[in-house]
């Protein structure tokens, strides 16, 4: 449970950082974040396909669900050209 809460806090921090980088002129920061999140999700899917203990599998499955939602949010930011945290 702590790990799941930690991932949400880290994702929020990462997206805030991306908005700050966009504000300072890095116009590709959000697209890079989307690519990073997609790779992280692919890595989790590869992990869950391996032989892992049931408790770890349950945690990874939960992380996959959360990461898909997070990736979809960042994808919407890219698609809708959201450049500030105050725009949504």
BELMOUR-V600552 format. One record per backbone hydrogen bond with DSSP energy under -0.5 kcal/mol. NH is the residue of the N-H (numbers start at 1). CO is the residue of the C=O. E is the energy in kcal/mol with one decimal. If there is no record, write none. Layout:
NH,CO,E / NH,CO,E
This chain:
5,1,-2.3 / 6,2,-2.6 / 7,3,-2.1 / 8,4,-1.5 / 9,5,-2.1 / 10,6,-2.6 / 11,7,-2.4 / 12,8,-2.2 / 13,9,-2.3 / 14,10,-2.7 / 15,11,-2.6 / 16,12,-2.3 / 17,13,-2.4 / 18,14,-2.1 / 19,15,-2.4 / 20,16,-2.0 / 21,17,-2.4 / 22,18,-2.6 / 23,19,-2.2 / 24,20,-1.3 / 25,22,-1.6 / 26,21,-2.5 / 27,25,-1.6 / 29,26,-1.5 / 32,28,-2.3 / 33,29,-2.2 / 34,30,-2.3 / 35,31,-2.1 / 36,32,-2.3 / 37,33,-2.7 / 38,34,-2.2 / 39,35,-2.2 / 40,36,-2.6 / 41,37,-2.1 / 42,38,-2.1 / 43,39,-2.3 / 44,40,-2.0 / 45,41,-2.3 / 46,42,-2.2 / 47,43,-2.0 / 48,44,-2.4 / 49,45,-1.0 / 50,47,-1.4 / 52,50,-1.0 / 57,53,-2.6 / 58,54,-2.2 / 59,55,-2.0 / 60,56,-2.8 / 61,57,-2.5 / 62,58,-2.0 / 63,59,-2.5 / 64,60,-2.5 / 65,61,-2.0 / 66,62,-2.4 / 67,63,-3.0 / 68,64,-2.5 / 69,65,-1.8 / 70,66,-2.5 / 71,67,-2.9 / 72,68,-2.3 / 73,69,-1.8 / 74,70,-2.2 / 75,71,-2.6 / 76,72,-2.0 / 77,73,-1.9 / 78,74,-2.2 / 79,75,-3.0 / 80,76,-2.8 / 81,78,-0.9 / 82,77,-2.6 / 83,81,-0.6 / 87,84,-1.7 / 88,85,-0.7
